[in-house]
Amino acid sequence: MSFGHKPDADGDPLPSREPSTRVYAVHGADPEVLAYGMAKYSRSALSMRESLAEINDQKAEKFLNTFYFQYGHRSIADLAHVAFAIERLSILAATVAVDEPRWDGQERSTRYQDFQRSGYYVPEFGDDADACVLYRSTIDLLFAEYRHFSDEMFRYLLERTPKPGEMKQDAYERTLRARAFDISRYLLPLAANTSLGQIVSARTLENQVSRLLSHTHAEVRQLGELLKQAAQKPAYNVSQAKTNELLELIERESPATAERAREFLLRPVRVAPTLMKYAEPNAYEMETRCDMTAAAAELLATIAIQPAPTVDLLDSDPLEVELAATLLYQYSHHSYRQIRDVVEALPEARRREIVDMGLRHRGRYDEVSRAFCTGQQFRFDILMDIGGFRDMHRHRRCVQIVQDYTTAHGYDEPVEIESAGLASRYQAVMERARSTAAQLAARETNEAAEQSQYVIPLAYRKRTLFKMDLAEAIYISELRTGAAGHFSYRNVAYAMYEAVARRYPALAKYFRVTDVREPVDLLKR
């Protein structure tokens, strides 16, 4: 660390006790103004305090219009971080919203919250009243069964889990209720409402909004528009009530001073009005999706989906093969191995055409699609229940290529349901949901696929390609095998560890995993 110097009596510099490096936290500046102030470090010798003192909203907007939009300096938007509450959206829409590598936030937990009264999303059915009735009756049944299984599994766990003498009754029941929700969540449909909070940079927000506006589902596109509006409209002021109290006190002493204080303290704050004004649907994403969907259908339509393990640690592929297979993977329901075998058998020119298709529509400022994040040593093709996927989806340090929701892979059934004598009832509900999804998907409308996905319960399986380095493989395996975790992702994380240990035995000793085969104390969290 460098230290300042001051002269001694003879004029020679002596080290001072105070470091010349200065560090201070900053708050109170609007996000765009703060981003402008930080960006000025590269173009001005002013300190942060001096920069912020001279900046106003108009200067920030002019600066951002010039350097962000005209010159393409998108890193400036990384400096503005904004917080949003997103409430009453479907679980389906929530999984799309959080599918950002640089996303930070929290979603409502199915373990610690009862979703009985959450309500659910109903897509547009137009004049098709019969389809709407079928949809609502199936969702209502799933929620009724969720309530029933929540209560039944709680009673089942109470009977089989004695309360320790030192444990308070409310803590005991609360812990077992959470464990019961771990089981009953399998019955929640993707239509169930949830809520989430996020704190993201303006750059991530712009990417998120653009991606949402480009989605196939109407609810997701509407969410993108609402996020864009929220960034441009006055934000919710957490300190509003206390500010009003303060202004009332000032008003009693000096009405003139109160008026001036009111103009400053109650001014509307818009978190990212300039950075968000050009967020639009992404033509690159939409046109690529259209091309790749057609290509996947052409190459895979006649190939049956083969059974696959829960976790498949993939072999290394030539980069061009991996690229083409990954591009097709997102738009199918086949395993990566099946797709890779098809791609490998293609003429070289056809493989290159698929890769070219992934970049053909890329605009001047578009980042290349996520499928081009290739070359990782550890690639896991994971087939797991949707509820467990939502937990694994939180790992942002790895690349995730996510397939769409389907009933084609069947569903998971927790062992406790069989033990409690509820298996036949559970299976009947799952088959009802599968039948409704098939009936809705068979309708000859543009919205048929969208409507059918919302009735799929979290028990049904979906496939995701997880690409990562060794550090992330160790992290996920260690974290997600913990005894307090949900049994679904515990099994997946342990299978990841086992797959690495089989292929690289010398690395196994570096994984501090918990053996999922050991009995679990349900009262430990």
N, C-alpha and C positions, 0 to 999 in steps of 0.2 A: 504493500500500500504506500502511496506517495504521501509525504507530509509537507505542509507549508514551511517556509523559512522566514525568520525575521532577524534583522542584524543585531549583533551584541554591541557592547559599548564601544568596541573598536571598529564597528562597521561590518564585521564578519557575520555571515548568516548562521543562525542557530536553528536547529529543528524545533518547531513548535509542537505542543502536545496534541493539537487538533489536526486530524487528517484534512488534506485539501479536497479530497473526494467528498462530494455532498450527496446525500440520499434523503429524499422525502417523499411521502405518499401524497397523492393528489386526489381530491374528490370535489364534487360540486360543479364540474364542467359538463356540458352536454356531450354525449358520445362523439358526435361529428366534430365539435370544437376541440375536444381532447385529441382526436385523431389528427386534426390539422396541426395542433400544437406539437405533437410528437413527430409528425412528418417534417416539420420545419427544421428539425435538428440537421437534416441533410442539406438544407438550403439557407440556413441562418445561424449566426453565432449567438443568438439570444438564448437565455436560459428558459426553462419551461415556464417559470413564473412570469418572466417578461413576455414570452410568446402568448401565454393565455391572457395576460393583462391587455394586450393590444388587439386580441381577436374578438370579433363579433360574429353573429350567425351569417351575415352577408359575406364577410371575408371568407369564412369557412366554405360556404357554398360555392363561391367563385373559384377558390383553390381546388376544391374537389371536382368541379366541372372541368377544369383545365387538365389536372394531372391524372384524375381517375378515369374520366370518360374519354377525353381526347387522346391522351398519351398512353392509356392502358396500364397505369401503375396501380394494379389491383391490390398490391400488398398494403396500400394505405388503409384499405377497409379492414385489414386485420387488426388495426389499432383501435377501432371503435367496437366495444363490446356492449351488447344490449340484452336485457332480460325480458322474457315474455311468459305469460301464463296462457296455456292453450287448454281450454276446458270444454267438456262434453263433445268429444269427437270419438269415433269408433276405434276399437283396438286395431282394426285393419288400417285406418288412416294414420293412427299413431305410429305403427311400425314403418310406414312410408315416411312420415315426418322425421323420425329420428335416424333414418338411414343416411347419415352424413359422417364421413370419417373424422371431421373436426367438431363434432357435436358434443355439447356438455349439458346435462340436464337430468331430471328424474321423472319417472312416470309413476302413476298410481299403482301400488303393489297389490297383486291378487292374493298374497299371503296375509297381509296385515289389514286389508280392507274388505268389507262385505259388499259384493257387487249386486246384491239383491235389488237395490233401489236405484241402480245407476241409469236405467233406461237403455234404449238402443236406437241405432240409426235405421231409418227406413228410406231406401233409395226411391227414385221416381219410377212409378209403374204405368203412368199414363192412363189409358182407358182399360188396362188389363186388370180389372177388379179381382178376378179369380187368382191371378198370380200374387196380388198383394195380400189376399186373405191367406193363401198358402204360406207366404213368407211370414206374416205376423203370427199365425198359429204355431208355426214351427219354432220361431224365436221365443214365443210365450211359453211353449212347452220346455224348451231348454232352460229358461230362467226358473220355471217351476221345479224342474228336476235339479237344478243347481241348488235351490233352497233346500230341497229334500235331502240331497246327498250331503250338503254342508251339515245339516242337523244330525243325520244318521251317522256320518263318519266321526263327528264330535262325540256322540254317545259311544260309538265303538271304541274310540281311543281312550275315553274316560274309563271304560270297563277294563281295559288291558294295561293301563299305565297308572300305577299307584302314585299317590302324591307323597313326595318326601315330607317328613315331619317339619323340616325347617323352611319349607316353601309356602308362601302365602297362597290362599285359595284363589284370589283373583289372578295372580301371576300364573298359577297352575292352569287355570281354565283358559286364560288368554293365550298361553303357549300352545295348548292342545287345539284351541280353536284355529290358530294359524296353521297348524299341521293338517287340520281337517280341510281348510281352504286350499292347501297344496293339492289335495285330492279332488275336491269338488270343482276346482278351476277348469278341469278337463271338459266340463259341460258348458262353459261360457262360450257363446258364439263370437265370431269376429265383429259382429254388429254391436256388441256391448259397448256402452260408453265408458270412456276413461278420461283422465286429465293428465297433463304434463307441464312441467316448467323447464325452460331452457335459457341458458346464458351463452350466447354465441357471438362471434365477431360479425361485423356487417358483411364481410366477404362470404362467410359461411351462410349467413342469412340470405344473401342474394342468390347463391347457388341453390339453397333449399327452396326458396320461393319459385325460382325458375323451374326447378325440377318438379315441384308440386303442380305448377300451372301446366306442365306438359304431360301430366299423368292421364291414364285411361279412365279413371273413376271420377265422377262428378263431385263427390264429397271431397276428394283430395284436391281437385282443382279449386274448389271453393275455399278450402283451407289456405291454399297459396294466396288467394286474393285477400283473405282476411288478415293474414300475416303482413302482406304488403301495406294494407290500409293501416294496420296497427303501428307500423313503423313510421308512418307519415302523419298520423293524427296525434293529438295531445296524449301523453302517456298518463297512466294512473299515478297519482302523487301520494306516496306512502305517508308523507308528513303533513298532509292537508289539514287534518284536525288540529294538530299542534300548532301549525302555522296560523290557523284562524284564531286560536286562543291568544297567540302572541299579538296578532293584529288588533284584537279587541283591547288588550292592555295598552297598546300604543295609542289607540284611538281615544282612550280616556284622557291621556296626557297631551296628545298633539294630533288633531285630525289631519293636518297638513303632512306631518311626518308619516302618519299611517297610510295616507294615499300613495306617497312615494314608495313606501315599503311594500304596499299591496301590488304595485306595478311590477316590482322585482320578484317578490316571493311567490306570487300567484301566476306568473307568466307561464303559458303553456310550453311544455318541453316535448319536442318531437324527436325521437331517438335516432332516426336515420332517414330523414325526408329526402335528402339529396342522393344518398347512396342507393336508395331503393327505387327511385322514380323510374329507372329504366329496366327494372327486373320484369322480364317477359317470358312467355313460353319459349322453350329451347328447341329450335327447329332441328338442330343436330341430333338431339336425343329422340325426337318424335320420328324423324325420317329414318334414322338408324334402326329404331325399334320396328318400324314397318318392314324394312328390308330384311332384318335378321329374323323376324317372325316368319316371313315367307320362306327364307332359306332353311330355317329349322324344320318347318313343316315339310318342305320338299325332301329333305334328307332323312328325316326321322319318322315320317307319318306311318310307314309300313313296318316299323321296327317296334316290337312289343317291349314295354318297360320290364326289365328283368329284376328279380329280387336282388337286394343289395344289403350289405351290413350297415349297422348304425353309423359306424365310423370307418372310413376307408382312407388310409394314408397312401397317397398316389405316388406312382413312379415318376422319375424325371422324364420330361419330354423335350424334343427339339422345340425351340422357342416358337417357330412358326406353327407347329402343331398345337402347342399350348394356347397360343393366341386364338387360333380358329376355333378350337374346342371350347374355350372359355366364352367367346363371343356367342356361340350357339347355345351354350349351357343355360344362360339366363332366360332363354325363350323356349325352353322345353321342360319336360318333367323326367327326362332320362338321367341316368347316372353319368358322371364325367367319364368313366371308363367306356361306357357304351358309345358316347359321343366321340371320344378320342379314337376308338377303333374305326368308326365311320370316317372321321377326318383323315386318319392315317392312310386309309385305303383310297382316298381321292387322288386324282392327278395333282401334281404340284401347282399347276396353273389354277385349278379350282380352289385349292387352299389359299393361295394368294388373293384370289378374288374375294373370299370370305373376309380375310384380314383387311383388304382394301375397303370393303363395305363398311367396316367399323370406323373408318376415317373419312369416307367419301363426302359426308355432309358437314364436316367440321368447319365452323366459322372462324373468323380472325381471332377472337378472344376466347373461344371455347377450349376448355381443358379436354385432353383426350379422355375417352370413357374409361371407367374403372376396370374394364376387362383387360386393358393394356398394362395394368399393374401386375407384371408377370415376373417369373424367375425366382420366386421364393423356394427355398429348399423343402419346407414343410407345407404340404397342401392336403387338406382333409376334406373329403366329400362327406358331409354329415347329413343323415336322414333322421330327423327327430320330431317329436310332437311340437306343435306351434307354440304352446306355452313355454316349453323349454327353449325353443329358438329365441323367444323374446328375451330370455335371460342371457343367452349366448350372444345375442345381437349387440349387447352393450360393449363388447370388446372392440375398441376403435383402433387399436394398434395393428390390427390385421386387416387384410383386404377381404371383403365379403361379396361374393357374387350370389345374389338371392334369386331363387326361382319363385314362381307365383304359387298361390294357394290352390290346393286341389284335394280331392278325396281319393285320388288314384293310388296312394301309398298306404291306405288303411289308417288305423288309429291305434293309440296305446291305451292300455288298461292297467291302472295301478293294482298291485297285488292285493291291497287292502280291500278293494271292492269285491273280489272273489271271496276273501276271508269273511267279509261281513254279509255274505249271501245276497249281494246286490248285482251280481254279474249280468244276469239275464235282463234286468231292468235297464242297466247301463247300455248293454248292447242294443237293445230295442231303440233307445233314444238316439244312439249313434247312427243306426240304420235309417231312422226317420230323417235325420239331418242329411244323410247322404242322398236319400231318395228325393228330398226337396231340392237339394242343390242340383241334382241331375235334371229334374223337371224344369227348373228355372233356366238352366243352361241350354236346354233344348229349344227354348222359345226363340223364334226368328226375329230378334230385335238386337239393336246395337248394344243395349244395356244388359243383355242376358247373362253374360259371363260375370259382369260386375255384381248383379243382384245375387247370383248363385254363391259367390264367395262369402258374402256376409253371413250366411246361415251355417257355415262350417265351424264346428266347435274346436276349441284349442287342443283337443285330444288327437286330431288328425295330424298326420306327419307331413313335413315339407322338407325340401332339400336345399342346402346352402353349401357353397364352396368357400372354405376358410383357408386363406393363404397367409403364411406367417414365417418369421424367423424362429430360431431355437429359443431365444429368450421369451418370446410370447407363448410358445408351446409349453414351456416350463411354467410360466405365470398362470395360464388358464388351467393347466392340469392341477397345480397346487391349490389355487384359489377355489376352483369349482368342485374339487373332491372333498372339501371340508364337510364334517359331519352335520353341521347346521344347515347345509344347503338343501335345495330341492333334489329329490332322488332322480329326477329326469336328467338334469345337467350333470349331476354327480357321476352317473353311469357313462355319459358321453365323455366327460373329462378324463375319467379313468381309462376308457377305451382309447383315447388319444395317447395317453401315457404308455399304455401297453403296446400300441402300434409303433411308437418311437423306440421303445425298449426292444422289440423284436428285430427291428431293422438296424438299430444302432445300440447293441447291448452295452457298450462301454459308456454310453451317455445316461443309462437308466439310473445310476447312483446319484445323479445331480437333481433328480426330481424328488421333491419332498411331498409326495402325495399321501392322501389318506386312503387306506384300502376300503373300498366301498362294500366289500364282502363282510366286513366286521359289523356286528350289531350296533345300532344307533340308539342313543339315549334321546328320546323325543323331547325331553324337557331341557336339553341343552341348546342354546341358541348362539 
